[in-house]
Amino acid sequence: MNFKSKNPFLNNKSFSATSRAEQVHEATVIGFDQQMTLSGTINKTLLLFLLLTASAMVIWWMTFNGMNPMVPAIGGAVVGLVLVVISAFKPQYSSYLAPGYALFEGLFIGGISAIFETMYPGIVIQAVGATFVTFAVCLGLYKYQIVKVTEQFKSVVVAATLAIATYYLISWVVSLFTSFQPVHYGNSMMSIGISVFVIVIAALNLFLDFDRIDKGVQEKMPKYMEWYGAMGLMITLVWLYIEFLRLLSKLSSKD
C-alpha cells in the first residue's frame, strides 16, 4: 500500500496572507488539517459502524416481515467487494467509497444474520459479542505492546490470509461444478477446527490494521487515509463476525 500523498492540495496550495508570519501560521494550520489523525480515524470508524448497523437493521426488519434476504445480501456483498477493490487501487477516493461500502456491506450482514438467526435463535447476539470481545482483547494487546507487529509477523499473517482466501475461492468454484463437499462444510471436528483457525487469522489481521493506522498517523499521511484505515478495520471486523457465525452454527448443529 502506497501511503505517499497524491493530493494536489497538499503540494500546490498557495497562500494569500499579507505577511510572512501569517503565511507560516496559515500553512501550519492547513497542513495539520490535512493530516491523518488517530481521533479522526476513530470517528470515521464509528461512523462506518453506525452506517453498517443501520443498513443491517433495515434488512433484518424487512426479513422478519416476509422479505427474502438473499437478494439484498448477495447484492450488498458484490457491490461491497467492488468498492473495496476500487479503494485498494484508489485510496484517495476512500472518503466516498468507505461510507458506500458500509451501507452495502450492511445489506449483506443484515441478510446473512437474519438467515442464521432463523436457523439458530440467539446466534447473532453471541457472534456480535464474540466479535467485540476479540476486538477489545486485540486492541489491548496491541496498545500495551504485548503483541508487536514485526515484519515477520506481517508476513506470516498475510500469507495465512491469502492461503485462506485461495482455499475458499477454489472450494467454492469446485463445488459449483461437482458434487465435491469442501472439508470446512458441515459440523465435523475438522470443519470446526478450520473455523477456529480462520478466526485466529482474522483476529491477527486486527493487529495489522492497528499497526497500519498507527504508522499512518506517525508518518502524517493525507487526511483521506483516515477513511482508508477505518474501512480496512471494518472489513476485518465483518470477516471476523461472519466466521464467528459459521463456527457457532456448526457448534449449535451438533447439539
C-alpha positions as CSV (number, residue, x, y, z in Angstrom):
1,M,0.0,0.0,0.0
2,N,1.4,3.3,-1.0
3,F,1.0,5.9,1.7
4,K,2.6,8.7,-0.3
5,S,0.3,11.6,-0.7
6,K,-1.2,12.1,-4.1
7,N,-3.4,15.0,-3.0
8,P,-2.6,18.0,-5.2
9,F,-4.0,20.3,-2.5
10,L,-1.1,19.3,-0.2
11,N,1.6,20.0,-2.8
12,N,0.3,23.0,-4.7
13,K,-1.6,25.1,-2.1
14,S,-0.9,28.8,-2.4
15,F,-1.5,31.3,0.4
16,S,-2.7,34.9,0.2
17,A,-1.6,36.2,3.6
18,T,0.0,39.6,3.6
19,S,2.8,38.9,5.9
20,R,5.4,36.1,6.2
21,A,4.3,35.4,9.8
22,E,0.7,35.0,8.7
23,Q,1.8,32.7,5.8
24,V,3.7,30.4,8.2
25,H,0.7,30.3,10.6
26,E,-1.8,29.6,7.8
27,A,0.4,26.9,6.3
28,T,0.7,25.1,9.6
29,V,-3.0,25.1,10.3
30,I,-3.9,23.9,6.8
31,G,-1.1,21.2,6.8
32,F,-2.4,19.8,10.1
33,D,-6.0,19.8,9.0
34,Q,-5.0,17.7,6.0
35,Q,-3.0,15.1,8.0
36,M,-4.3,11.7,9.2
37,T,-5.0,11.7,13.0
38,L,-5.9,8.9,15.4
39,S,-9.0,10.7,16.6
40,G,-10.2,11.3,13.1
41,T,-9.7,7.6,12.2
42,I,-11.6,6.5,15.3
43,N,-14.5,8.9,14.5
44,K,-14.7,7.6,10.9
45,T,-14.6,4.0,12.1
46,L,-17.6,4.7,14.4
47,L,-19.4,6.4,11.6
48,L,-18.9,3.5,9.3
49,F,-20.0,1.1,12.0
50,L,-23.2,3.1,12.5
51,L,-23.9,3.1,8.8
52,L,-23.4,-0.6,8.5
53,T,-25.5,-1.3,11.6
54,A,-28.4,0.9,10.3
55,S,-28.3,-0.8,6.9
56,A,-28.2,-4.2,8.5
57,M,-31.1,-3.4,10.8
58,V,-33.3,-2.4,7.8
59,I,-32.7,-5.7,6.1
60,W,-33.2,-7.6,9.4
61,W,-36.6,-5.9,9.9
62,M,-37.7,-6.5,6.3
63,T,-36.6,-10.2,6.5
64,F,-38.7,-10.8,9.6
65,N,-41.6,-9.1,7.9
66,G,-41.6,-11.6,5.0
67,M,-38.9,-10.4,2.6
68,N,-36.4,-12.9,1.1
69,P,-32.9,-11.6,2.4
70,M,-30.8,-13.4,-0.2
71,V,-31.1,-10.8,-3.0
72,P,-30.0,-7.8,-0.9
73,A,-27.4,-9.9,0.9
74,I,-25.8,-11.1,-2.4
75,G,-26.1,-7.7,-4.0
76,G,-24.6,-5.9,-1.0
77,A,-21.7,-8.4,-0.9
78,V,-20.9,-7.9,-4.6
79,V,-21.1,-4.1,-4.5
80,G,-19.2,-4.0,-1.3
81,L,-16.4,-6.1,-2.8
82,V,-16.2,-3.9,-5.8
83,L,-15.9,-0.8,-3.6
84,V,-13.1,-2.5,-1.6
85,V,-11.2,-3.3,-4.8
86,I,-11.5,0.3,-6.1
87,S,-10.4,1.7,-2.8
88,A,-7.3,-0.6,-2.7
89,F,-6.1,1.0,-6.0
90,K,-7.5,4.5,-5.4
91,P,-7.3,5.2,-1.6
92,Q,-7.7,8.9,-2.3
93,Y,-11.4,8.2,-3.0
94,S,-11.9,6.4,0.3
95,S,-13.9,9.3,1.7
96,Y,-16.7,8.3,-0.8
97,L,-16.0,4.6,-1.1
98,A,-15.9,3.8,2.6
99,P,-19.4,5.0,3.5
100,G,-20.8,3.3,0.4
101,Y,-19.0,0.1,1.5
102,A,-20.5,0.3,5.0
103,L,-24.0,0.7,3.6
104,F,-23.9,-2.1,1.1
105,E,-22.0,-4.4,3.4
106,G,-24.7,-3.8,5.9
107,L,-27.2,-5.3,3.5
108,F,-25.1,-8.4,3.4
109,I,-24.6,-8.6,7.1
110,G,-28.3,-8.0,7.8
111,G,-29.4,-10.6,5.4
112,I,-26.9,-13.3,6.5
113,S,-27.6,-12.5,10.2
114,A,-31.3,-12.9,9.7
115,I,-30.8,-16.3,7.9
116,F,-28.6,-17.6,10.7
117,E,-30.9,-16.3,13.4
118,T,-33.9,-18.1,11.8
119,M,-31.9,-21.4,11.8
120,Y,-30.3,-20.9,15.2
121,P,-32.1,-18.4,17.5
122,G,-29.8,-16.3,19.6
123,I,-26.7,-16.9,17.5
124,V,-26.4,-13.3,16.2
125,I,-26.0,-11.8,19.7
126,Q,-23.4,-14.4,20.5
127,A,-21.4,-13.7,17.3
128,V,-21.6,-9.9,17.9
129,G,-20.4,-10.4,21.5
130,A,-17.6,-12.6,20.5
131,T,-16.5,-10.2,17.8
132,F,-16.4,-7.2,20.1
133,V,-14.6,-9.1,22.8
134,T,-12.0,-10.3,20.3
135,F,-11.6,-6.7,19.1
136,A,-11.2,-5.3,22.6
137,V,-8.6,-8.0,23.6
138,C,-6.6,-7.5,20.4
139,L,-6.7,-3.7,20.9
140,G,-5.5,-4.1,24.5
141,L,-2.7,-6.4,23.4
142,Y,-1.5,-4.0,20.7
143,K,-1.8,-0.9,22.9
144,Y,0.3,-2.3,25.7
145,Q,2.7,-3.8,23.2
146,I,2.1,-7.3,24.5
147,V,1.9,-8.3,20.8
148,K,4.3,-6.4,18.5
149,V,3.7,-6.2,14.8
150,T,7.1,-7.1,13.2
151,E,7.9,-7.7,9.6
152,Q,7.9,-11.4,10.2
153,F,4.5,-11.2,12.0
154,K,3.1,-9.3,9.0
155,S,4.5,-11.9,6.5
156,V,3.0,-14.9,8.4
157,V,-0.4,-13.3,8.8
158,V,-0.6,-12.0,5.2
159,A,0.5,-15.4,3.8
160,A,-2.1,-17.2,6.0
161,T,-4.8,-14.8,4.9
162,L,-4.0,-15.3,1.3
163,A,-4.0,-19.1,1.7
164,I,-7.4,-19.0,3.4
165,A,-8.8,-16.8,0.6
166,T,-7.4,-19.0,-2.1
167,Y,-8.8,-22.1,-0.4
168,Y,-12.2,-20.6,0.0
169,L,-12.3,-19.5,-3.7
170,I,-11.1,-22.9,-5.1
171,S,-13.5,-24.8,-2.9
172,W,-16.4,-22.6,-4.0
173,V,-15.6,-22.9,-7.7
174,V,-15.1,-26.7,-7.5
175,S,-18.4,-27.1,-5.5
176,L,-20.3,-25.2,-8.3
177,F,-19.4,-27.8,-10.9
178,T,-19.0,-31.0,-9.0
179,S,-20.6,-32.8,-6.0
180,F,-17.4,-32.2,-4.0
181,Q,-18.1,-31.0,-0.5
182,P,-15.2,-28.9,1.0
183,V,-13.9,-30.1,4.3
184,H,-14.9,-26.9,6.0
185,Y,-18.5,-27.6,5.3
186,G,-20.6,-29.5,7.9
187,N,-20.0,-29.8,11.6
188,S,-17.2,-32.3,11.8
189,M,-14.3,-31.8,14.2
190,M,-12.1,-31.0,11.2
191,S,-14.6,-28.4,10.0
192,I,-14.8,-26.8,13.5
193,G,-11.0,-26.8,13.7
194,I,-10.7,-25.0,10.4
195,S,-13.2,-22.3,11.6
196,V,-11.2,-21.8,14.8
197,F,-8.0,-21.4,12.7
198,V,-9.7,-18.9,10.4
199,I,-11.0,-16.9,13.3
200,V,-7.5,-16.7,14.8
201,I,-6.1,-15.4,11.5
202,A,-8.9,-12.9,11.2
203,A,-8.1,-11.7,14.7
204,L,-4.4,-11.4,13.9
205,N,-5.4,-9.2,10.9
206,L,-6.7,-6.7,13.5
207,F,-3.1,-6.2,14.7
208,L,-2.1,-5.3,11.1
209,D,-5.0,-2.8,10.9
210,F,-4.0,-1.2,14.2
211,D,-0.4,-1.0,13.0
212,R,-1.3,0.4,9.6
213,I,-3.4,3.2,11.3
214,D,-0.7,3.9,13.9
215,K,2.0,4.1,11.2
216,G,-0.2,6.3,9.0
217,V,-0.7,8.8,11.9
218,Q,3.0,8.8,12.7
219,E,4.0,9.4,9.1
220,K,1.4,12.2,8.8
221,M,-0.4,10.6,5.9
222,P,-3.1,12.5,4.0
223,K,-6.5,13.0,5.6
224,Y,-8.3,10.6,3.3
225,M,-6.2,7.8,4.8
226,E,-8.4,8.1,7.9
227,W,-11.3,6.7,5.8
228,Y,-9.0,4.1,4.3
229,G,-7.8,2.9,7.7
230,A,-11.3,2.9,9.1
231,M,-12.5,0.9,6.0
232,G,-9.8,-1.7,6.4
233,L,-10.7,-2.1,10.1
234,M,-14.4,-2.6,9.2
235,I,-13.5,-5.2,6.6
236,T,-11.6,-7.3,9.1
237,L,-14.4,-7.0,11.7
238,V,-17.0,-8.1,9.2
239,W,-14.9,-11.1,8.3
240,L,-14.4,-11.9,11.9
241,Y,-18.1,-11.7,12.6
242,I,-19.0,-13.9,9.7
243,E,-16.5,-16.5,10.8
244,F,-18.0,-16.5,14.4
245,L,-21.4,-17.0,12.9
246,R,-20.1,-20.0,10.9
247,L,-18.4,-21.5,14.0
248,L,-21.3,-21.0,16.3
249,S,-23.7,-22.5,13.7
250,K,-21.5,-25.6,13.5
251,L,-21.4,-26.0,17.3
252,S,-25.2,-25.4,17.5
253,S,-25.9,-28.0,14.8
254,K,-24.1,-30.7,16.9
255,D,-26.5,-30.3,19.8
